[in-house]
Amino acid sequence: MRKSILVLGSGIGGLSAAIILAKLGFRVTVVEKNRMAGGLLRSYRRGGLDCEVGVHYLGSLDRGQILRRFFDYLGVTDSIPVKRMGKDGVIDRYLFDSPATHPHQFDMPEGLDAYADNLKAAFPEELRCIDGIMSPICKAADQLHSLELLNSSGADFSLLDQSLPFGEVLDTLGCSPGLRSVLAIPSSWLGVPLADCPAYYHNIALASYVSSSWRLQCSGAYMADALTARFEELGGQVLRGADVSEIQVKSRVVKGVQLQDGTTLAADIVVAALHPKAVLQMLPQGAVKPSYANRIKGLQDTHGIFTVHAAVDAAAHPEIPHNLFKVDTDSSGNVSDLRYYQIRRSRREGVNLLSILTSGHDELWQPWVHSTTGRRADAYYARKQKYSELILEEAEQIFGKLQGLELLDSSTPLTLRDWVNSPDGSAYGVLRSASQVLGTALLNRTAVQGLFLAGQNVMAPGVIGTILGSFATVKLIVGEDDFARSCRL
Ligand SMILES: Cc1cc2nc3c(=O)[nH]c(=O)nc-3n(C[C@H](O)[C@H](O)[C@H](O)COP(=O)(O)OP(=O)(O)OC[C@H]3O[C@@H](n4cnc5c(N)ncnc54)[C@H](O)[C@@H]3O)c2cc1C
């Protein structure tokens, strides 16, 4: 008999784990609370435009690079159309306006050599420091694309070297505030402040995008549907609108799950591709030891994100082929706030989509923390509108007067919390900080036999980090030897 597996959650973590397990011959069912699959992958449409939620660009999709190897294995390379960024020499443009930060603009190009050259051109007095920084970044890129992270015994970032906070590494190298502020951006992709970001995470995050960066040529919803279709083609089933309320456990062995509507689903194995705190709440009293429960409850999470999507006149605001980051720093070069801008072509004639992401400012939404999406007070919507207008006004400092401006939608950390069940609306889940290295290690194991975790929390956030986590969890389920034999990437 083939073992039956329930995968909870249909984000990239759940869907990738489900495809791998289905390919290995398990009977797999994905259980998703929302009416549509995809979690953070899933874009939504406003005013005829596709508004992205959690995929703005992807790293490492060139042949031989890590995400391409993952997509090839999952069998979705041809069904997810992408477009290479950086053809104009820029993937990310950082704009600084703090007096401590010189120069006021830095371009991240494609390729590690080009990146090192740009750093040296911008900071000609810090060549030794730059060489000291680049050497571990190059090593991280090799480890990433060779899949050493997955194939090495244990396969966990925290077991590897370079766990010193990157801020400390830069202090030791005597790096200037200006260089520090440029190097602070990759850790912000993980939601971790530079000062507390293990050097390893910084290097991997940077290497994954600098190696090659890509935009979806389809929408995130299309990508979610492509992954779902691939899973169904392998014989898997997705239950939508199936909100799991309890994970059933007997004598510390998993038995299945119960849904909000009372339905029970039995399984030999449950893979919860959800935040570990959400999983803990689904476990019956006494299912795990208090020490495990306390470790999970005590984990610090990343901050939330506020997002604005607006339609703008396409002739006045043509597509920008790279991303823009407006970065506020303190006098030491640490990032105090950040805005991410993207202008892209849309499916509506004469209209482009301006998307802006910024920190969530959780305190702004605190009064409505006990309300749920669609059932919030008018004052919440009024504040959201006002804050969106402020963010758009600020955008005019970069793009000039926004012509044909039409605010399509904005979302707060509470929106995200309710959409994917992320505690307090945390964007990137568990904080991968140097001070939590031990607490966040081996998060795919649980104290319940047959219950495993997957998703962005088990290894690292981002599409790459999340799929890497899915492979690591499957390796744990089938064992290292079987994994090496049957899971050929
Ligand atoms: C604003 C934002 C921008 C981002 N931009 C990028 C980017 O440009 N590139 C990149 O690589 N990464 C990006 N990321 C990170 C990336 O989107 C995430 O790391 C990744 O999508 C997480 O996938 P996941 O499967 O772990 O979680 P999720 O996508 O959150 O999936 C969890 C799923 O579980 C379901 N669920 C929850 N509770 C239950 C329940 N009780 N019963 C059943 N189902 C349940 C949820 O509905 C959801 O579908 C971004 C993230 C955010 C927030």
The ligand as an SDF file (V2000), in Angstrom:
LIG
                    3D

 53 58  0  0  0  0  0  0  0  0999 V2000
    4.7520   41.0350    0.0520 C   0  0  0  0  0  0  0  0  0  0  0  0
    5.6870   39.8980   -0.2530 C   0  0  0  0  0  0  0  0  0  0  0  0
    6.5130   39.9690   -1.3680 C   0  0  0  0  0  0  0  0  0  0  0  0
    7.3570   38.9050   -1.6810 C   0  0  0  0  0  0  0  0  0  0  0  0
    8.1130   38.9690   -2.8180 N   0  0  0  0  0  0  0  0  0  0  0  0
    8.8520   37.8930   -3.1780 C   0  0  0  0  0  0  0  0  0  0  0  0
    9.5630   37.8780   -4.4130 C   0  0  0  0  0  0  0  0  0  0  0  0
    9.5190   38.8370   -5.1840 O   0  0  0  0  0  0  0  0  0  0  0  0
   10.3000   36.7730   -4.7200 N   0  0  0  0  0  0  0  0  0  0  0  0
   10.3730   35.6830   -3.8930 C   0  0  0  0  0  0  0  0  0  0  0  0
   11.0530   34.6970   -4.2190 O   0  0  0  0  0  0  0  0  0  0  0  0
    9.7010   35.6790   -2.7030 N   0  0  0  0  0  0  0  0  0  0  0  0
    8.9480   36.7460   -2.3480 C   0  0  0  0  0  0  0  0  0  0  0  0
    8.2570   36.7200   -1.1610 N   0  0  0  0  0  0  0  0  0  0  0  0
    8.3690   35.5520   -0.2960 C   0  0  0  0  0  0  0  0  0  0  0  0
    7.5320   34.3820   -0.8120 C   0  0  0  0  0  0  0  0  0  0  0  0
    6.3150   34.8600   -1.3500 O   0  0  0  0  0  0  0  0  0  0  0  0
    7.2340   33.4120    0.3350 C   0  0  0  0  0  0  0  0  0  0  0  0
    8.4430   33.0760    0.9940 O   0  0  0  0  0  0  0  0  0  0  0  0
    6.5610   32.1230   -0.1180 C   0  0  0  0  0  0  0  0  0  0  0  0
    5.5280   32.3880   -1.0430 O   0  0  0  0  0  0  0  0  0  0  0  0
    5.9960   31.3970    1.1030 C   0  0  0  0  0  0  0  0  0  0  0  0
    5.3120   30.2420    0.6870 O   0  0  0  0  0  0  0  0  0  0  0  0
    4.6680   29.2620    1.7610 P   0  0  0  0  0  0  0  0  0  0  0  0
    4.1200   28.1150    1.0160 O   0  0  0  0  0  0  0  0  0  0  0  0
    5.6150   28.9940    2.8550 O   0  0  0  0  0  0  0  0  0  0  0  0
    3.4950   30.1030    2.4620 O   0  0  0  0  0  0  0  0  0  0  0  0
    2.0870   30.6220    1.9660 P   0  0  0  0  0  0  0  0  0  0  0  0
    2.1240   31.0510    0.5640 O   0  0  0  0  0  0  0  0  0  0  0  0
    1.6640   31.5930    2.9970 O   0  0  0  0  0  0  0  0  0  0  0  0
    1.1350   29.3350    2.0300 O   0  0  0  0  0  0  0  0  0  0  0  0
    0.5000   28.8850    3.1780 C   0  0  0  0  0  0  0  0  0  0  0  0
   -0.8460   28.3150    2.7410 C   0  0  0  0  0  0  0  0  0  0  0  0
   -1.4460   27.6400    3.8430 O   0  0  0  0  0  0  0  0  0  0  0  0
   -2.8460   27.9300    3.8340 C   0  0  0  0  0  0  0  0  0  0  0  0
   -3.3810   27.7330    5.1780 N   0  0  0  0  0  0  0  0  0  0  0  0
   -3.1180   28.4490    6.2900 C   0  0  0  0  0  0  0  0  0  0  0  0
   -3.8210   27.9830    7.3370 N   0  0  0  0  0  0  0  0  0  0  0  0
   -4.5470   26.9270    6.8770 C   0  0  0  0  0  0  0  0  0  0  0  0
   -5.4760   26.0420    7.4700 C   0  0  0  0  0  0  0  0  0  0  0  0
   -5.8390   26.1530    8.7650 N   0  0  0  0  0  0  0  0  0  0  0  0
   -6.0280   25.0780    6.7100 N   0  0  0  0  0  0  0  0  0  0  0  0
   -5.6940   24.9460    5.3910 C   0  0  0  0  0  0  0  0  0  0  0  0
   -4.8350   25.7920    4.7690 N   0  0  0  0  0  0  0  0  0  0  0  0
   -4.2700   26.7490    5.5090 C   0  0  0  0  0  0  0  0  0  0  0  0
   -2.8730   29.3830    3.4040 C   0  0  0  0  0  0  0  0  0  0  0  0
   -4.1490   29.7850    2.9800 O   0  0  0  0  0  0  0  0  0  0  0  0
   -1.8180   29.3970    2.3010 C   0  0  0  0  0  0  0  0  0  0  0  0
   -2.3800   29.0560    1.0520 O   0  0  0  0  0  0  0  0  0  0  0  0
    7.4040   37.7710   -0.8370 C   0  0  0  0  0  0  0  0  0  0  0  0
    6.5810   37.7110    0.2880 C   0  0  0  0  0  0  0  0  0  0  0  0
    5.7310   38.7520    0.5820 C   0  0  0  0  0  0  0  0  0  0  0  0
    4.8540   38.6730    1.7900 C   0  0  0  0  0  0  0  0  0  0  0  0
  1  2  1  0
  2  3  1  0
  2 52  2  0
  3  4  2  0
  4  5  1  0
  4 50  1  0
  5  6  2  0
  6  7  1  0
  6 13  1  0
  7  8  2  0
  7  9  1  0
  9 10  1  0
 10 11  2  0
 10 12  1  0
 12 13  2  0
 13 14  1  0
 14 15  1  0
 14 50  1  0
 15 16  1  0
 16 17  1  0
 16 18  1  0
 18 19  1  0
 18 20  1  0
 20 21  1  0
 20 22  1  0
 22 23  1  0
 23 24  1  0
 24 25  2  0
 24 26  1  0
 24 27  1  0
 27 28  1  0
 28 29  2  0
 28 30  1  0
 28 31  1  0
 31 32  1  0
 32 33  1  0
 33 34  1  0
 33 48  1  0
 34 35  1  0
 35 36  1  0
 35 46  1  0
 36 37  1  0
 36 45  1  0
 37 38  2  0
 38 39  1  0
 39 40  1  0
 39 45  2  0
 40 41  1  0
 40 42  2  0
 42 43  1  0
 43 44  2  0
 44 45  1  0
 46 47  1  0
 46 48  1  0
 48 49  1  0
 50 51  2  0
 51 52  1  0
 52 53  1  0
M  END
$$$$
